[in-house]
Amino acid sequence: GEPNLIIVDGGKPQVSAASKAVGEGIALVGLAKRFETVVFKKGNEFKEARMKPGPALNILQRIRDEAHRFSRRYHHKLVSKAIIGK
């Protein structure tokens, strides 16, 4: 089925772009690195909430960090494939 929540890495520009792609009906938030701020769109407005240290922030940071690791591995795989030709 469809996801209940999508988390994007970034602030207003990333959440805005993702919301255009996703449309309505799915909760969408961004985690901006600056001050570990959660960004979301409510109606036509963007809202920001600064995260307090604790379990909720920790899980969002771990999700973001894993997404970064995944994208770096994929990028290295593509570069290696281009260089080696396999």
PAPA-912433 format. One record per atom (N, C-alpha, C, O, CB): atom name; x, y, z; residue in three letters. Coordinates in pm, 1 decimal, decimal comma. Glycine has a CB too. Example, Ala and Ser with C-alpha at 12.3 -4.5 7.8 and 13.67 -1.06 7.14 Angstrom:
R/atomo/X/Y/Z/residuo
R/N/1319,0/-569,0/780,0/ala
R/CA/1230,0/-450,0/780,0/ala
R/C/1320,0/-330,0/780,0/ala
R/O/1423,6/-331,9/846,5/ala
R/CB/1130,8/-447,3/904,6/ala
R/N/1285,0/-225,0/708,0/ser
R/CA/1367,0/-106,0/714,0/ser
R/C/1290,0/3,0/787,0/ser
R/O/1340,9/113,8/803,9/ser
R/CB/1408,4/-59,8/572,5/ser
% end
This chain:
R/atomo/X/Y/Z/residuo
R/N/80,9/-118,6/0,0/gly
R/CA/0,0/0,0/0,0/gly
R/C/85,6/125,6/0,0/gly
R/O/207,1/121,5/-19,3/gly
R/CB/-92,2/-0,5/118,3/gly
R/N/19,5/234,0/21,8/glu
R/CA/87,7/363,5/24,5/glu
R/C/152,5/387,7/159,8/glu
R/O/105,2/336,8/261,5/glu
R/CB/-10,3/476,7/-7,9/glu
R/N/259,1/464,2/161,6/pro
R/CA/320,7/498,2/290,4/pro
R/C/232,0/596,1/367,9/pro
R/O/150,1/667,4/309,8/pro
R/CB/461,7/559,0/268,8/pro
R/N/250,0/597,9/499,4/asn
R/CA/178,6/693,0/585,2/asn
R/C/259,0/820,3/604,8/asn
R/O/203,8/926,0/635,3/asn
R/CB/147,3/629,8/720,9/asn
R/N/391,2/809,2/586,7/leu
R/CA/479,9/922,1/612,4/leu
R/C/598,9/914,6/518,9/leu
R/O/655,6/807,6/497,3/leu
R/CB/526,3/924,1/759,7/leu
R/N/636,4/1029,4/463,4/ile
R/CA/758,8/1040,3/383,7/ile
R/C/845,4/1145,7/449,7/ile
R/O/799,4/1256,1/478,9/ile
R/CB/728,2/1076,9/233,1/ile
R/N/971,6/1110,9/473,0/ile
R/CA/1067,6/1203,3/532,6/ile
R/C/1170,6/1236,6/426,3/ile
R/O/1230,7/1147,0/367,0/ile
R/CB/1135,3/1142,5/660,7/ile
R/N/1191,3/1366,0/401,9/val
R/CA/1292,2/1408,5/305,0/val
R/C/1405,9/1477,4/379,2/val
R/O/1387,3/1534,5/486,7/val
R/CB/1230,8/1503,1/197,5/val
R/N/1522,3/1470,5/319,7/asp
R/CA/1640,4/1534,4/375,0/asp
R/C/1643,9/1676,3/323,7/asp
R/O/1674,4/1698,6/206,6/asp
R/CB/1770,4/1457,6/337,7/asp
R/N/1613,3/1773,2/408,5/gly
R/CA/1618,6/1911,8/366,5/gly
R/C/1506,3/1993,8/424,0/gly
R/O/1423,3/1944,8/500,6/gly
R/CB/1615,9/1920,5/218,2/gly
R/N/1505,4/2120,5/385,3/gly
R/CA/1409,5/2216,5/437,4/gly
R/C/1297,9/2247,3/340,4/gly
R/O/1248,5/2159,4/269,8/gly
R/CB/1478,9/2342,6/474,3/gly
R/N/1258,8/2374,1/337,7/lys
R/CA/1143,5/2416,7/257,2/lys
R/C/1154,2/2380,7/108,8/lys
R/O/1057,5/2329,5/52,5/lys
R/CB/1126,0/2564,9/270,2/lys
R/N/1269,1/2405,8/42,7/pro
R/CA/1273,8/2373,3/-101,4/pro
R/C/1252,8/2224,4/-128,9/pro
R/O/1184,1/2187,8/-224,3/pro
R/CB/1407,8/2417,0/-160,3/pro
R/N/1311,4/2139,2/-46,2/gln
R/CA/1298,1/1995,1/-66,8/gln
R/C/1156,7/1947,2/-34,8/gln
R/O/1101,5/1864,1/-107,0/gln
R/CB/1399,6/1919,6/19,3/gln
R/N/1098,1/1999,0/72,5/val
R/CA/961,4/1961,1/107,6/val
R/C/863,7/2010,2/0,0/val
R/O/768,6/1940,2/-34,6/val
R/CB/922,8/2018,8/246,4/val
R/N/887,7/2129,6/-52,1/ser
R/CA/802,3/2183,6/-157,3/ser
R/C/807,4/2096,2/-282,6/ser
R/O/703,7/2063,0/-340,0/ser
R/CB/844,1/2327,1/-191,2/ser
R/N/927,3/2059,7/-324,2/ala
R/CA/941,9/1975,1/-443,3/ala
R/C/879,2/1837,9/-420,7/ala
R/O/811,2/1785,3/-508,8/ala
R/CB/1090,4/1959,6/-480,5/ala
R/N/901,7/1780,7/-304,4/ala
R/CA/845,7/1648,6/-274,6/ala
R/C/693,7/1653,4/-267,5/ala
R/O/626,7/1560,2/-312,0/ala
R/CB/902,5/1595,0/-142,8/ala
R/N/638,7/1760,9/-212,2/ser
R/CA/492,7/1769,4/-200,9/ser
R/C/426,8/1779,7/-337,8/ser
R/O/314,8/1732,0/-356,3/ser
R/CB/452,8/1889,4/-115,0/ser
R/N/494,8/1841,3/-433,4/lys
R/CA/441,4/1846,8/-569,8/lys
R/C/440,7/1707,9/-632,9/lys
R/O/348,9/1672,6/-706,8/lys
R/CB/523,9/1944,0/-656,5/lys
R/N/544,1/1629,9/-602,7/ala
R/CA/553,8/1495,4/-659,1/ala
R/C/457,4/1397,7/-591,0/ala
R/O/400,2/1310,8/-656,8/ala
R/CB/697,0/1444,0/-646,9/ala
R/N/439,5/1412,1/-460,1/val
R/CA/358,6/1318,8/-382,7/val
R/C/210,7/1352,9/-388,9/val
R/O/126,1/1264,0/-398,5/val
R/CB/404,6/1317,0/-238,8/val
R/N/179,8/1481,1/-383,6/gly
R/CA/40,6/1522,6/-381,4/gly
R/C/-15,4/1520,0/-240,2/gly
R/O/60,3/1518,5/-143,1/gly
R/CB/-42,5/1433,8/-472,1/gly
R/N/-145,1/1519,5/-228,6/glu
R/CA/-213,0/1523,1/-98,0/glu
R/C/-234,6/1382,3/-44,5/glu
R/O/-228,0/1283,9/-118,2/glu
R/CB/-348,1/1596,5/-108,9/glu
R/N/-260,5/1375,3/84,2/gly
R/CA/-300,6/1248,0/143,7/gly
R/C/-190,4/1171,8/216,0/gly
R/O/-219,8/1079,9/292,5/gly
R/CB/-355,7/1161,8/38,8/gly
R/N/-66,1/1207,3/194,0/ile
R/CA/44,8/1140,5/262,2/ile
R/C/121,4/1245,9/341,5/ile
R/O/160,2/1349,5/287,5/ile
R/CB/139,1/1066,3/160,2/ile
R/N/142,5/1218,7/469,1/ala
R/CA/217,8/1312,0/552,9/ala
R/C/361,2/1320,9/501,7/ala
R/O/423,0/1219,2/470,1/ala
R/CB/215,2/1267,8/702,3/ala
R/N/413,0/1442,2/493,9/leu
R/CA/545,8/1466,9/438,6/leu
R/C/617,7/1566,7/527,6/leu
R/O/565,5/1674,6/555,2/leu
R/CB/537,4/1519,2/292,2/leu
R/N/736,0/1531,5/572,3/val
R/CA/817,2/1622,3/653,5/val
R/C/960,0/1621,2/601,9/val
R/O/1005,1/1524,3/540,9/val
R/CB/812,8/1582,6/803,6/val
R/N/1029,8/1730,5/627,5/gly
R/CA/1171,3/1740,1/594,8/gly
R/C/1249,8/1763,0/721,9/gly
R/O/1200,8/1825,9/815,7/gly
R/CB/1197,7/1852,9/493,1/gly
R/N/1371,8/1711,9/725,2/leu
R/CA/1460,3/1737,1/838,1/leu
R/C/1574,5/1823,8/788,1/leu
R/O/1665,0/1776,6/719,2/leu
R/CB/1513,1/1603,5/901,3/leu
R/N/1568,8/1952,5/824,2/ala
R/CA/1672,1/2046,8/783,9/ala
R/C/1789,8/2034,1/880,4/ala
R/O/1771,7/2032,2/1002,1/ala
R/CB/1617,0/2192,9/781,1/ala
R/N/1908,6/2025,7/825,3/lys
R/CA/2028,8/2007,6/907,2/lys
R/C/2047,4/2124,4/1003,7/lys
R/O/2087,1/2105,3/1118,7/lys
R/CB/2152,9/1992,8/817,8/lys
R/N/2019,0/2243,5/956,5/arg
R/CA/2038,1/2361,7/1039,7/arg
R/C/1944,0/2357,5/1159,9/arg
R/O/1822,0/2362,6/1144,1/arg
R/CB/2015,0/2490,2/957,5/arg
R/N/1999,1/2348,6/1275,3/phe
R/CA/1924,4/2344,2/1402,1/phe
R/C/1834,1/2221,6/1413,5/phe
R/O/1745,8/2218,4/1499,2/phe
R/CB/1840,5/2469,8/1416,9/phe
R/N/1854,7/2120,2/1328,1/glu
R/CA/1771,2/1999,2/1330,7/glu
R/C/1623,3/2037,7/1337,0/glu
R/O/1552,1/2003,8/1431,6/glu
R/CB/1808,8/1908,8/1451,6/glu
R/N/1580,4/2108,3/1235,1/thr
R/CA/1444,0/2159,0/1226,5/thr
R/C/1358,8/2068,5/1138,2/thr
R/O/1399,7/2030,9/1028,4/thr
R/CB/1443,3/2302,6/1172,2/thr
R/N/1240,7/2034,2/1186,9/val
R/CA/1144,2/1959,3/1106,6/val
R/C/1059,6/2061,8/1031,2/val
R/O/1006,9/2156,2/1090,0/val
R/CB/1054,4/1864,1/1196,4/val
R/N/1047,6/2041,3/900,4/val
R/CA/971,0/2131,7/814,2/val
R/C/854,9/2052,9/754,6/val
R/O/873,0/1940,7/707,3/val
R/CB/1061,3/2193,9/701,1/val
R/N/736,3/2111,6/757,1/phe
R/CA/620,5/2046,4/696,6/phe
R/C/527,4/2152,6/639,6/phe
R/O/534,6/2270,0/675,8/phe
R/CB/545,9/1957,6/799,9/phe
R/N/441,5/2109,2/551,3/lys
R/CA/347,7/2199,6/486,9/lys
R/C/209,6/2174,7/546,5/lys
R/O/162,3/2061,1/550,5/lys
R/CB/347,0/2179,9/331,7/lys
R/N/146,1/2280,7/592,2/lys
R/CA/10,6/2271,4/645,6/lys
R/C/-74,9/2367,2/564,1/lys
R/O/-61,2/2489,2/574,3/lys
R/CB/5,2/2305,4/800,3/lys
R/N/-162,9/2310,4/483,5/gly
R/CA/-238,1/2393,2/389,6/gly
R/C/-142,0/2447,4/285,6/gly
R/O/-73,2/2370,1/218,9/gly
R/CB/-312,3/2509,1/462,5/gly
R/N/-136,1/2577,1/270,9/asn
R/CA/-42,2/2639,1/177,1/asn
R/C/77,5/2701,4/248,1/asn
R/O/156,3/2773,0/186,3/asn
R/CB/-113,2/2744,9/94,5/asn
R/N/91,2/2674,4/376,8/glu
R/CA/198,8/2733,9/455,1/glu
R/C/300,9/2630,1/497,8/glu
R/O/267,6/2514,3/522,7/glu
R/CB/142,4/2803,9/576,9/glu
R/N/425,8/2673,6/505,8/phe
R/CA/529,6/2588,5/561,4/phe
R/C/543,3/2619,9/709,3/phe
R/O/543,4/2736,3/749,6/phe
R/CB/664,7/2608,1/487,3/phe
R/N/554,6/2516,6/788,6/lys
R/CA/574,5/2530,4/932,1/lys
R/C/709,0/2467,2/966,9/lys
R/O/755,0/2374,3/900,5/lys
R/CB/457,5/2464,1/1013,0/lys
R/N/769,8/2519,3/1071,1/glu
R/CA/897,1/2464,5/1117,4/glu
R/C/888,4/2437,9/1266,4/glu
R/O/826,8/2514,6/1340,4/glu
R/CB/1014,6/2560,5/1085,7/glu
R/N/949,6/2330,0/1309,8/ala
R/CA/955,5/2296,2/1451,5/ala
R/C/1097,9/2251,3/1483,2/ala
R/O/1148,3/2155,4/1424,8/ala
R/CB/851,1/2184,7/1488,4/ala
R/N/1160,2/2319,9/1573,9/arg
R/CA/1295,1/2281,8/1614,9/arg
R/C/1285,8/2163,1/1709,3/arg
R/O/1212,6/2166,8/1808,1/arg
R/CB/1369,4/2400,8/1682,7/arg
R/N/1359,2/2059,4/1678,7/met
R/CA/1353,6/1936,3/1757,1/met
R/C/1436,7/1948,9/1884,5/met
R/O/1548,6/2000,3/1883,1/met
R/CB/1402,7/1817,3/1673,6/met
R/N/1379,8/1901,5/1993,0/lys
R/CA/1453,8/1894,5/2118,3/lys
R/C/1533,7/1763,9/2119,5/lys
R/O/1489,4/1664,3/2062,3/lys
R/CB/1357,4/1903,2/2241,8/lys
R/N/1649,6/1763,4/2183,3/pro
R/CA/1723,8/1637,6/2194,5/pro
R/C/1637,7/1530,3/2261,0/pro
R/O/1565,8/1557,1/2357,3/pro
R/CB/1854,2/1658,6/2274,5/pro
R/N/1646,2/1410,2/2208,5/gly
R/CA/1568,9/1300,3/2265,3/gly
R/C/1542,8/1192,9/2162,0/gly
R/O/1597,3/1198,9/2051,8/gly
R/CB/1437,3/1351,0/2321,6/gly
R/N/1460,8/1094,8/2195,2/pro
R/CA/1436,7/979,7/2107,0/pro
R/C/1379,4/1016,3/1971,0/pro
R/O/1418,9/956,9/1870,7/pro
R/CB/1344,0/884,1/2174,1/pro
R/N/1287,3/1112,2/1964,2/ala
R/CA/1226,3/1148,5/1835,3/ala
R/C/1331,2/1206,0/1740,8/ala
R/O/1336,2/1168,6/1623,7/ala
R/CB/1111,7/1250,6/1855,9/ala
R/N/1413,9/1295,3/1790,2/leu
R/CA/1520,7/1352,0/1707,8/leu
R/C/1621,1/1244,8/1669,4/leu
R/O/1667,7/1241,1/1555,6/leu
R/CB/1591,2/1466,4/1781,4/leu
R/N/1654,5/1158,0/1763,3/asn
R/CA/1751,8/1051,8/1735,3/asn
R/C/1707,2/963,0/1619,4/asn
R/O/1787,7/930,0/1532,4/asn
R/CB/1774,0/966,6/1859,8/asn
R/N/1580,0/924,2/1617,7/ile
R/CA/1533,9/835,7/1510,2/ile
R/C/1534,7/907,9/1376,5/ile
R/O/1570,3/848,2/1274,9/ile
R/CB/1393,0/782,9/1540,5/ile
R/N/1496,3/1035,4/1374,1/leu
R/CA/1500,4/1110,8/1248,2/leu
R/C/1643,4/1125,4/1198,2/leu
R/O/1668,1/1114,6/1078,1/leu
R/CB/1436,6/1249,6/1266,3/leu
R/N/1737,5/1149,6/1287,9/gln
R/CA/1877,8/1161,0/1248,1/gln
R/C/1930,2/1028,0/1194,6/gln
R/O/2004,8/1025,5/1096,7/gln
R/CB/1963,6/1207,9/1366,7/gln
R/N/1891,9/918,9/1257,7/arg
R/CA/1937,3/786,9/1210,9/arg
R/C/1880,7/754,5/1073,4/arg
R/O/1949,5/697,0/988,9/arg
R/CB/1896,8/677,7/1310,7/arg
R/N/1754,8/791,7/1051,5/ile
R/CA/1694,1/769,6/919,1/ile
R/C/1769,1/851,2/814,0/ile
R/O/1802,7/799,9/707,3/ile
R/CB/1542,5/807,9/920,0/ile
R/N/1795,1/978,9/844,7/arg
R/CA/1868,2/1064,8/750,8/arg
R/C/2008,7/1011,0/724,1/arg
R/O/2052,8/1005,9/609,3/arg
R/CB/1876,6/1208,2/805,1/arg
R/N/2078,5/970,9/829,9/asp
R/CA/2214,0/919,9/813,4/asp
R/C/2216,8/793,0/728,7/asp
R/O/2307,3/774,7/647,3/asp
R/CB/2276,6/893,0/949,3/asp
R/N/2118,6/705,6/747,3/glu
R/CA/2111,9/583,6/667,0/glu
R/C/2082,2/616,3/520,9/glu
R/O/2136,5/552,2/431,0/glu
R/CB/2005,1/488,3/722,7/glu
R/N/1996,7/715,1/496,6/ala
R/CA/1967,8/757,3/358,8/ala
R/C/2094,7/810,2/292,7/ala
R/O/2119,1/784,1/174,9/ala
R/CB/1856,5/865,7/356,4/ala
R/N/2175,6/884,8/368,5/his
R/CA/2302,7/934,9/314,5/his
R/C/2396,7/820,5/282,1/his
R/O/2458,9/819,2/175,8/his
R/CB/2369,5/1030,8/413,7/his
R/N/2407,6/723,8/373,1/arg
R/CA/2495,1/607,7/346,2/arg
R/C/2449,7/532,8/221,6/arg
R/O/2531,6/495,3/137,7/arg
R/CB/2496,7/511,7/467,2/arg
R/N/2319,6/511,2/210,0/phe
R/CA/2265,1/439,6/95,4/phe
R/C/2296,7/512,9/-34,7/phe
R/O/2340,3/451,3/-132,0/phe
R/CB/2113,7/421,8/110,6/phe
R/N/2274,8/644,6/-36,4/ser
R/CA/2297,5/720,7/-159,1/ser
R/C/2445,2/725,7/-195,2/ser
R/O/2480,1/722,7/-313,2/ser
R/CB/2243,0/862,0/-144,5/ser
R/N/2532,3/733,4/-95,1/arg
R/CA/2677,1/731,4/-124,7/arg
R/C/2719,2/597,4/-183,5/arg
R/O/2795,6/593,2/-279,9/arg
R/CB/2759,1/760,3/2,9/arg
R/N/2669,2/486,4/-125,4/arg
R/CA/2703,1/353,9/-179,6/arg
R/C/2653,9/340,8/-324,1/arg
R/O/2725,2/289,1/-410,1/arg
R/CB/2641,5/241,6/-91,7/arg
R/N/2532,9/387,4/-349,6/tyr
R/CA/2477,9/379,1/-484,5/tyr
R/C/2559,4/463,5/-581,3/tyr
R/O/2587,3/420,1/-693,0/tyr
R/CB/2331,4/423,9/-485,6/tyr
R/N/2597,6/583,1/-539,7/his
R/CA/2679,6/670,8/-624,1/his
R/C/2813,0/604,4/-656,0/his
R/O/2857,2/605,8/-770,9/his
R/CB/2703,1/806,9/-554,8/his
R/N/2877,3/546,3/-555,2/his
R/CA/3005,9/477,9/-578,1/his
R/C/2988,8/359,6/-673,1/his
R/O/3075,8/333,0/-756,1/his
R/CB/3066,2/429,4/-444,3/his
R/N/2877,7/289,5/-660,9/lys
R/CA/2850,2/177,6/-750,7/lys
R/C/2838,3/227,3/-894,9/lys
R/O/2893,2/165,9/-986,4/lys
R/CB/2721,0/104,0/-708,1/lys
R/N/2766,5/338,6/-915,4/leu
R/CA/2750,9/393,9/-1050,2/leu
R/C/2884,0/441,0/-1107,3/leu
R/O/2913,0/418,1/-1224,8/leu
R/CB/2651,6/509,5/-1048,7/leu
R/N/2965,0/506,9/-1024,6/val
R/CA/3095,6/554,4/-1069,6/val
R/C/3184,4/436,0/-1103,6/val
R/O/3251,8/436,7/-1206,6/val
R/CB/3162,2/642,8/-962,1/val
R/N/3185,3/336,2/-1019,7/ser
R/CA/3266,6/217,0/-1044,5/ser
R/C/3223,2/147,7/-1173,7/ser
R/O/3306,7/103,6/-1252,7/ser
R/CB/3256,4/119,2/-925,8/ser
R/N/3094,7/139,1/-1193,7/lys
R/CA/3040,0/77,5/-1314,8/lys
R/C/3083,2/156,0/-1439,5/lys
R/O/3116,9/97,1/-1542,3/lys
R/CB/2885,3/70,3/-1306,6/lys
R/N/3081,7/287,6/-1429,2/ala
R/CA/3121,4/371,7/-1543,2/ala
R/C/3270,0/356,8/-1573,6/ala
R/O/3310,0/355,8/-1690,0/ala
R/CB/3088,3/519,2/-1515,2/ala
R/N/3350,7/345,5/-1470,5/ile
R/CA/3495,8/333,9/-1488,8/ile
R/C/3534,5/196,0/-1539,6/ile
R/O/3611,6/183,2/-1634,7/ile
R/CB/3568,6/363,1/-1357,8/ile
R/N/3480,7/93,4/-1475,7/ile
R/CA/3517,5/-44,8/-1510,1/ile
R/C/3440,2/-95,2/-1630,3/ile
R/O/3489,9/-177,1/-1707,6/ile
R/CB/3493,5/-137,2/-1391,6/ile
R/N/3319,0/-46,0/-1645,4/gly
R/CA/3237,2/-88,0/-1757,5/gly
R/C/3155,5/-212,2/-1730,7/gly
R/O/3109,7/-277,3/-1824,6/gly
R/CB/3322,6/-110,7/-1875,0/gly
R/N/3136,4/-246,4/-1604,8/lys
R/CA/3056,7/-365,1/-1570,4/lys
R/C/2929,3/-324,5/-1503,2/lys
R/O/2848,8/-410,1/-1466,6/lys
R/CB/3134,9/-460,0/-1480,3/lys
% end
